């Protein structure tokens, strides 16, 4: 079973999750709440930054791809072109875990 390392502020928690399940659902099942809104991939409230293991997530669905693209465009307008350089944004309510990953909730608000 894959591991999800959740870094939040100065705390790191490690979760063993079921493969091919949604990050948000698995952490919720294990008693940890990530930020959420619609849980359908449209609002972007559940955005996370993938610190390690982005290749161990399912490909972006059409809905997630559109929402992430919109978020990235908004961040670039507000914070500049380099703000997201080297960062991988995903939605915890849409991304499925296929291997070990390290994530953190994305704190910047638009």
C-alpha positions in Angstrom: 0.0 0.0 0.0 1.3 3.5 -0.9 2.3 6.1 1.8 1.1 9.7 1.8 3.4 12.0 3.8 1.4 15.1 4.7 3.5 18.2 5.7 1.4 20.9 7.4 3.2 23.8 9.0 6.0 22.1 11.0 4.2 18.8 11.4 4.6 15.7 9.2 2.2 12.8 9.3 2.5 9.5 7.4 -0.5 7.6 6.2 -0.7 4.2 4.6 -3.5 4.4 2.0 -5.2 2.2 -0.5 -3.9 2.3 -4.0 -5.9 4.0 -6.7 -8.1 5.9 -4.2 -8.5 9.6 -3.9 -6.1 11.5 -1.6 -8.9 13.4 0.1 -11.1 10.3 0.7 -8.2 8.3 2.1 -7.0 10.9 4.5 -10.6 11.5 5.6 -11.0 7.8 6.2 -7.9 7.9 8.4 -9.2 10.8 10.4 -7.5 13.8 8.8 -9.4 16.6 7.1 -7.9 18.4 4.2 -9.5 21.7 3.0 -12.5 21.0 0.8 -15.4 22.6 -1.0 -17.3 20.9 -3.7 -15.3 17.6 -3.7 -16.0 17.4 -7.4 -12.9 19.2 -8.7 -14.5 22.4 -9.7 -13.8 24.9 -6.9 -10.1 24.3 -6.2 -10.5 24.5 -2.4 -8.8 21.2 -1.9 -5.6 22.2 -3.9 -2.4 20.7 -2.7 1.2 21.0 -3.6 2.9 17.7 -4.5 6.4 17.9 -2.9 7.6 14.5 -4.0 6.1 11.6 -6.1 4.0 13.5 -8.6 4.6 10.6 -11.0 2.7 8.4 -8.4 -0.6 10.1 -9.0 -3.2 9.4 -11.6 -3.2 11.6 -14.7 -5.3 14.8 -14.4 -8.9 14.3 -15.4 -10.5 16.8 -17.7 -12.2 18.6 -14.7 -9.1 18.6 -12.6 -6.9 19.8 -15.5 -9.3 22.8 -16.2 -9.4 23.8 -12.5 -5.7 23.5 -12.0 -5.0 25.5 -15.2 -7.4 28.2 -13.9 -5.7 28.3 -10.5 -2.3 28.5 -12.1 -3.3 31.4 -14.4 -4.8 33.3 -11.4 -1.6 32.8 -9.4 0.6 34.0 -12.3 -1.6 37.2 -12.6 -1.4 37.9 -8.9 2.1 36.8 -7.9 4.0 36.7 -11.2 5.2 34.1 -13.7 7.8 32.6 -11.4 5.5 32.0 -8.4 4.7 28.4 -9.3 8.0 27.5 -10.8 9.0 24.0 -9.6 5.6 23.5 -7.9 3.1 20.8 -8.8 -0.5 21.7 -8.0 -3.2 19.0 -7.8 -6.6 18.6 -6.3 -6.8 16.2 -3.4 -10.5 15.4 -4.2 -9.5 14.2 -7.8 -5.9 12.8 -7.6 -5.6 9.1 -7.1 -2.6 7.6 -5.3 -0.6 5.0 -7.2 2.6 5.1 -5.1 4.3 7.0 -2.4 3.8 10.8 -2.3 4.6 13.8 -0.2 2.1 16.7 -0.1 1.2 19.9 1.6 -2.0 21.9 1.5 -1.5 24.9 -0.8 -1.8 27.9 1.5 -1.9 30.8 -1.0 -5.4 32.1 -1.5 -6.5 33.7 -4.7 
